[in-house]
Amino acid sequence: MTTTAKFHPTPVKFSFGPDLYEILAAARRLHFDISLKTNALLVTKGRAAQLREFGVRRVQISVYSDIPAVHDAVTKVRGSLQRTLAAIPILLEHGLQVKLACPLMQENLVAYRGVMALAEKLGIPYILDLTITPMMDGSGGPLEHRASVSSLLPVLRDPVLHSCKPQMTPKRQAP
């Protein structure tokens, strides 16, 4: 019998360096269910293959808008939406589950429907995330981008959200 452990450490800022693969190898040895959150800017075919080899099952990718100018303004990286979207088929081709996450902020409140449509077009699940947290070093810069409750209410009351069906994980067929 194999037991799968789920480990939810405090988020760690990482890059695709040797430390990442050491951590993933250790987690795999311990039968952890490994999910990564990323902007996917550094994903290549080789790195996607390594992620799969080291037991990563799911990659959650932050997409702030389907409009390049809005997404790129949030990331402060010109062309980041195009690069992020280019990583999705690479990850899928390597057998990784992909999910889009759209953190709702002042700057992108008008874009959530576009991200939902983008995920549906790509055939992958999505999540609208209301959680904006301080940076890893404790600085509160990101908190300045939090949307106010009054600006979030119309989003939460959007009939489109209420018509969404829960995304079920496909059941495995018995051999």
C-alpha positions in Angstrom: 0.0 0.0 0.0 1.3 3.4 -0.9 0.3 6.5 1.0 0.3 9.9 -0.7 1.2 12.8 1.6 0.2 16.3 1.0 2.6 18.9 2.1 1.7 22.6 2.1 4.8 24.5 3.2 5.0 28.2 3.4 5.4 29.4 -0.2 9.0 29.6 -1.2 10.3 31.8 -4.0 12.3 29.6 -6.3 13.9 29.5 -9.6 14.6 26.6 -11.9 17.9 25.8 -10.3 19.5 22.8 -8.7 17.9 23.5 -5.3 14.4 23.1 -6.8 15.2 19.7 -8.2 16.7 18.6 -4.9 13.6 19.6 -3.0 11.4 17.9 -5.6 13.4 14.7 -5.4 13.1 14.6 -1.6 9.4 15.3 -1.8 9.0 12.5 -4.3 10.9 10.0 -2.1 8.4 10.9 0.6 5.4 10.3 -1.7 4.3 13.9 -1.5 1.6 15.2 -3.9 3.5 18.0 -5.5 1.9 21.1 -6.9 3.7 24.3 -8.0 2.5 27.8 -8.3 4.3 29.9 -11.0 4.1 32.6 -13.6 5.5 30.0 -16.0 7.9 32.4 -17.6 10.9 30.1 -17.3 9.1 26.9 -18.5 10.9 25.1 -21.4 10.4 21.6 -22.7 13.4 20.4 -20.8 12.2 21.9 -17.5 8.7 20.6 -18.0 10.2 17.1 -18.5 12.2 17.5 -15.3 9.2 18.6 -13.4 7.3 15.5 -14.5 10.3 13.3 -13.8 10.5 14.6 -10.2 6.9 13.9 -9.5 5.2 17.3 -10.0 1.5 16.6 -10.7 0.0 20.0 -11.0 1.1 23.5 -12.0 -1.0 26.5 -11.1 -0.2 29.5 -13.4 -1.0 33.1 -12.5 -2.8 34.9 -15.3 -3.9 38.4 -14.4 -5.8 39.1 -17.6 -6.3 37.9 -21.1 -5.4 41.4 -22.3 -1.6 41.6 -22.7 -1.3 45.2 -21.6 -3.1 44.5 -18.3 -1.3 41.2 -17.5 2.1 42.7 -18.4 1.4 45.8 -16.3 0.8 43.6 -13.3 3.9 41.4 -13.8 6.0 44.4 -15.0 7.5 42.1 -17.7 6.8 43.1 -21.3 5.5 40.1 -23.3 4.8 38.0 -20.1 1.3 37.0 -21.1 2.5 35.6 -24.4 5.3 33.7 -22.6 3.0 32.4 -19.9 0.5 31.1 -22.4 3.2 29.5 -24.5 4.2 27.4 -21.4 0.7 25.8 -21.0 0.9 23.4 -24.0 4.4 22.5 -23.1 3.4 21.5 -19.5 0.3 19.6 -20.8 2.4 17.7 -23.4 4.6 16.5 -20.5 1.6 15.1 -18.6 1.3 17.8 -16.0 -2.1 19.1 -14.9 -2.4 22.9 -15.4 -4.8 25.3 -13.7 -5.0 29.1 -14.3 -5.3 31.3 -11.3 -6.5 34.8 -11.6 -5.7 36.9 -8.5 -8.4 39.6 -8.4 -6.8 43.0 -7.8 -7.7 46.6 -8.5 -5.8 46.5 -11.7 -7.5 43.5 -13.3 -11.1 43.4 -11.9 -12.5 44.0 -15.4 -10.5 41.0 -16.8 -11.7 38.0 -14.8 -14.3 37.0 -17.5 -11.6 37.0 -20.1 -9.4 34.7 -18.0 -12.4 32.4 -17.5 -13.0 32.3 -21.2 -9.3 31.7 -21.9 -9.2 28.7 -19.5 -12.3 27.3 -21.1 -10.8 27.7 -24.6 -7.7 26.0 -23.5 -9.7 23.2 -21.8 -8.1 23.7 -18.4 -9.6 24.6 -15.0 -9.3 28.0 -13.4 -9.7 29.7 -10.1 -10.5 33.3 -9.3 -8.4 34.2 -6.2 -9.4 36.9 -3.7 -6.2 36.4 -1.7 -3.5 39.0 -2.0 -0.7 38.5 0.5 2.5 40.3 1.6 5.7 39.4 -0.2 7.9 36.6 1.0 10.1 39.1 2.8 7.1 40.4 4.7 6.8 43.7 2.8 3.3 44.8 2.2 3.6 46.1 -1.3 1.1 43.7 -2.9 -1.5 44.6 -0.3 -1.8 48.0 -2.0 -3.3 46.2 -5.0 -6.1 44.5 -3.1 -9.5 45.2 -4.5 -11.9 46.7 -2.0 -14.9 44.7 -0.8 -17.3 47.1 -2.6 -15.5 46.6 -5.9 -15.4 42.8 -5.4 -19.2 42.5 -4.7 -20.3 42.9 -8.3 -17.8 40.2 -9.3 -19.1 37.8 -6.6 -22.7 38.5 -7.7 -21.9 38.0 -11.4 -24.5 35.5 -12.7 -21.8 33.9 -14.9 -20.0 32.7 -11.8 -23.1 31.3 -10.3 -23.8 29.3 -13.5 -20.3 27.6 -13.4 -20.3 23.9 -12.8 -17.8 22.6 -10.3 -14.7 21.1 -12.0 -14.5 17.4 -11.0 -11.3 15.4 -11.1 -11.7 12.6 -13.7 -12.0 9.2 -12.0 -9.5 6.7 -13.1 -10.8 3.7 -15.0 -10.1 0.3 -13.6 -7.7 -1.7 -15.9 
